[in-house]
Amino acid sequence: MGKRRIFQAIMMLILIQLFCSCVTPAGRTPGEVIDDTNITATIKKKLFEDPYLSGLAISVTTFKGEVTLMGAVDNQFEKNRAEAIASSIMGVKKVNNLLEIKK
């Protein structure tokens, strides 16, 4: 019975090691993917709750903590405000503000 338990323990360690070393095709760990998803969701929520930005279609994507904002806004104030909101979220390393001002 002792050899069987040792074998089971070794197999569990191997499985844990394999799981912890998993990465996506883009080279991210499952934890990084979850972090990026949380950042995106938090920014979208804040933009929706903002009285100046809630009606605007602003696309938010996050990759390794780098956020990209895309879409159209009415003026420079809204563009700057969206960037400030995104920058204020914990875990955001950089914001690429690609928002365009409508003519």
C-alpha positions as CSV (number, residue, x, y, z in Angstrom):
1,M,0.0,0.0,0.0
2,G,2.9,2.4,0.7
3,K,4.3,2.1,-2.9
4,R,0.8,2.9,-4.3
5,R,0.6,6.1,-2.2
6,I,4.0,7.2,-3.2
7,F,3.1,6.6,-6.9
8,Q,-0.2,8.6,-6.4
9,A,1.7,11.4,-4.8
10,I,4.2,11.6,-7.6
11,M,1.5,11.5,-10.2
12,M,-0.3,14.4,-8.4
13,L,2.9,16.4,-8.4
14,I,3.4,15.8,-12.1
15,L,-0.2,16.9,-12.8
16,I,0.1,20.0,-10.7
17,Q,3.3,20.9,-12.4
18,L,1.8,20.4,-15.9
19,F,-1.3,22.6,-14.9
20,C,0.8,25.4,-13.5
21,S,3.1,25.5,-16.6
22,C,0.2,25.8,-19.0
23,V,0.2,28.8,-21.3
24,T,-2.0,30.0,-24.1
25,P,-0.8,30.2,-27.7
26,A,-0.1,33.9,-27.0
27,G,2.2,32.9,-24.2
28,R,-0.1,33.9,-21.3
29,T,-0.8,31.9,-18.2
30,P,-4.5,31.2,-17.2
31,G,-4.0,33.8,-14.5
32,E,-3.0,36.5,-16.9
33,V,-6.0,35.8,-19.1
34,I,-8.3,36.1,-16.1
35,D,-6.6,39.3,-15.0
36,D,-7.0,40.8,-18.5
37,T,-10.7,39.8,-18.6
38,N,-11.2,41.4,-15.2
39,I,-9.5,44.6,-16.3
40,T,-11.6,44.8,-19.4
41,A,-14.9,44.2,-17.5
42,T,-14.0,46.7,-14.9
43,I,-13.2,49.4,-17.5
44,K,-16.4,48.7,-19.4
45,K,-18.4,49.0,-16.2
46,K,-16.8,52.3,-15.3
47,L,-17.4,53.7,-18.8
48,F,-21.0,52.6,-18.7
49,E,-21.5,54.2,-15.3
50,D,-19.9,57.5,-16.3
51,P,-22.4,60.2,-17.1
52,Y,-20.4,61.6,-20.0
53,L,-19.5,58.3,-21.6
54,S,-22.3,55.8,-20.9
55,G,-24.1,56.3,-24.3
56,L,-20.9,55.9,-26.4
57,A,-19.8,52.7,-28.1
58,I,-16.2,52.4,-26.8
59,S,-14.5,49.0,-27.4
60,V,-12.1,47.9,-24.7
61,T,-9.5,45.1,-25.2
62,T,-6.7,44.1,-22.8
63,F,-3.6,42.1,-23.4
64,K,-1.0,41.6,-20.7
65,G,-2.3,44.6,-18.9
66,E,-2.1,46.8,-21.9
67,V,-5.6,48.3,-22.7
68,T,-6.7,49.5,-26.1
69,L,-9.7,51.9,-26.4
70,M,-11.4,52.1,-29.8
71,G,-14.5,53.8,-31.1
72,A,-15.8,57.3,-31.6
73,V,-16.4,60.1,-29.1
74,D,-17.9,63.6,-29.5
75,N,-14.9,65.7,-28.2
76,Q,-11.5,65.7,-26.7
77,F,-12.9,65.8,-23.1
78,E,-14.6,62.5,-23.6
79,K,-11.5,61.0,-25.2
80,N,-9.3,62.1,-22.3
81,R,-11.9,61.0,-19.7
82,A,-12.1,57.5,-21.2
83,E,-8.3,57.2,-21.0
84,A,-8.3,58.5,-17.4
85,I,-10.9,55.9,-16.4
86,A,-8.9,53.1,-18.0
87,S,-5.6,54.3,-16.5
88,S,-7.2,54.3,-13.0
89,I,-7.9,50.6,-13.0
90,M,-5.6,48.4,-11.0
91,G,-3.4,46.2,-13.2
92,V,-3.4,48.5,-16.2
93,K,0.1,49.0,-17.4
94,K,-0.5,51.1,-20.5
95,V,-3.5,52.6,-22.3
96,N,-3.6,52.9,-26.1
97,N,-6.2,55.5,-26.8
98,L,-7.3,55.0,-30.4
99,L,-10.6,56.8,-29.9
100,E,-11.6,59.1,-32.7
101,I,-13.4,62.4,-32.3
102,K,-16.5,62.6,-34.5
103,K,-16.6,65.4,-37.0
